[in-house]
Amino acid sequence: MSHQWPENVGILGIEFYFPSQYVDQTELEKHDQVSAGKYTIGLGQAKMGFCSDLEDINSICLTVVSNLMNRYELDYAQIGRLEVGTETLVDKSKSVKTVLMELFSSSGNFNVEGVDTTNACYGGTNALFNAIAWIESSYWDGRLAVVVCADIAVYAEGSARPTGGAGAIAMVIGPHAPLVFDRGLRASYIKHAYDFFKPDLTSEYPVVDGKLSIQCYLGALDACYQGYRAKAAKLTGKELSLGDFDAVLFHTPYCKLVQKSLARLAYNDFISATDRSQTEYEGAEAFAHIKNLEDTYFNRDIEQYFMSHSKQSFERLTKPGLYLANLIGNMYTPSLYGCLVSLLIQTPWERLQGMSRIGLFSYGSGLSSSLSNI
């Protein structure tokens, strides 16, 4: 019996919720008695959203799913899978997904697969991949999937506190979608690391090794980009570079790291280029001898050169996706998909229609990461 793939599986609809309260980062700089611009320029953050004691992870997930279903006029009976990606726990056993099933009560539909997926900021992406796999499997019954990414990111007083935030995103996944995931083309990198973790179950604050976290993030980005390019070459017979993307979006702990991340991809393009004497790499000859990428994570000369070299690419490919991250902060699992929402609302419709490859880099500490595209 021949198998026929569902056509154009991807995002049919998307809903975004964020709290109404925020901290202005300039005010936080004053409160923390740090130099002006440390958070606004150094981190690239304008504001940071936070939840009051009237909200928790269950309530913001209930809100975003309810809003999603109402906006797209969906019947709860149409949903066959619901999975939540979150690292914000209010119960060590009961999943947020089971709380969301209260919304399904009036429909009588309790035949809904999926529970919660947890691995730092990567859980939402894994839930999304699971939804796509379900639709493309023999278990699919023709119904739609809903993926929820939600977190409340808070830190103890200190250098990490201004990188908090909160938000929730819900997506309807199914065939014949306007935002289609490229089948068979993604790369992942998963490795054991203690860059960010929450060993104290009585506290909502994580333990963070800031330098190691940046090293892990950039190392995962290198590995995913190289793996993605290798798969693309096999599928298309063409070596891809940044020039083949219409947009590149990233998990966003803070906006400045994202700008450095796009520069990192430009550096990867440079080291894989067959002709480094091209005028586009003028002045980069001093970096050609470096063979080990691990030696370059904190190389300021490389960072500054490729940030300057990729500035126009950043403005075109990535900056439109940072609109909400700049105003809300790091939302953990929804972070990457908040960038997708930003791109959709910040880009003229005529340009959106012409886009054929939007890169999506997802990262979660511990660590798990993937690069895919729509």
Helices and strands as residue ranges (DSSP letters): E 10-17, E 21-24, H 25-31, E 47-50, H 57-71, G 76-78, E 79-85, H 96-100, G 101-107, E 116-117, G 120-122, H 123-135, E 144-153, G 161-163, E 165-174, E 179-180, E 187-190, E 196-197, E 207-208, H 210-236, G 242-244, E 247-250, H 255-272, G 279-281, G 285-287, G 293-295, H 300-309, H 311-313, I 314-318, G 319-322, H 323-328, H 335-346, H 349-353, E 358-364, E 368-373
